Amino acid sequence: ASALALEVLREQTEHAPKTWALGKALRRAVQEANLRLYQRTITVTELRGMGTTLTATAVTGASLTTVHVGDCRLLLLRDGTLTQLTKDHTWVAEQVQYGLMSAEQARTHPKRNMLTRCLGRELIVGIDVLTLPIHRGDVLIQCSDGMHGTIEDAEIIAIVGRNGPDASCRALLEHARAAGAPDNVSVQVAIVRECDDVEPAPRRWWQLRR
């Protein structure tokens, strides 16, 4: 499911009209990926129930644009403060939002991995689109639920604060697996070295989970 979603996403963004805003192009690409996955699951018996989460981020000039469905996360580390930019599409996140459960209870609840949105399960899926300014020195972290569910924010800040992107990824994965994360846990780290108002071709990086 994730491989097909990534293939469609790349195909659609590369051929999107140049007049479209980046957020619109990414949203349309995710809509098409969801449609193709859904069509595949209803026509191929052994693929029924197949789905994937998706968080895709494009950095352009002095801003980032993210499209998001599921429970992977985009985190921003700025001036020593770690902020979750995306919203988890999970049952426990909704309970916390409505005041029916505390964030601490949600971390260990038996239904903490129950998704309320993913690609391929429904004909139409809600897609979050986020556009924010970025600053020189910002650190962007995309990770699957296997990482953010096992490592505390303070640990992430400490690891990323003393390492470059590649070393940070390796250290975060090691810590997550040592804490019991599944083998398919994944993380990506990017440091904003420069940012300005000039908008070159977007540099894209993806986070998918089967």
GIZI-V633481 format. One record per run of one state. SS is the DSSP state (alpha for helix, beta for strand, coil for the rest). FROM is the first residue (numbers start at 0). LEN is the number of residues. If there is no record, write none. Layout:
SS & FROM & LEN
SS & FROM & LEN
//
This chain:
coil & 0 & 1
alpha & 1 & 13
coil & 14 & 7
alpha & 21 & 22
coil & 43 & 1
alpha & 44 & 3
coil & 47 & 4
beta & 51 & 9
coil & 60 & 2
beta & 62 & 7
coil & 69 & 3
beta & 72 & 6
coil & 78 & 2
beta & 80 & 4
coil & 84 & 5
beta & 89 & 1
alpha & 90 & 7
coil & 97 & 5
alpha & 102 & 6
coil & 108 & 6
beta & 114 & 1
coil & 115 & 3
beta & 118 & 1
coil & 119 & 8
beta & 127 & 6
coil & 133 & 5
beta & 138 & 5
coil & 143 & 1
alpha & 144 & 4
coil & 148 & 4
alpha & 152 & 9
coil & 161 & 3
alpha & 164 & 14
coil & 178 & 8
beta & 186 & 5
coil & 191 & 11
beta & 202 & 7
coil & 209 & 1
//
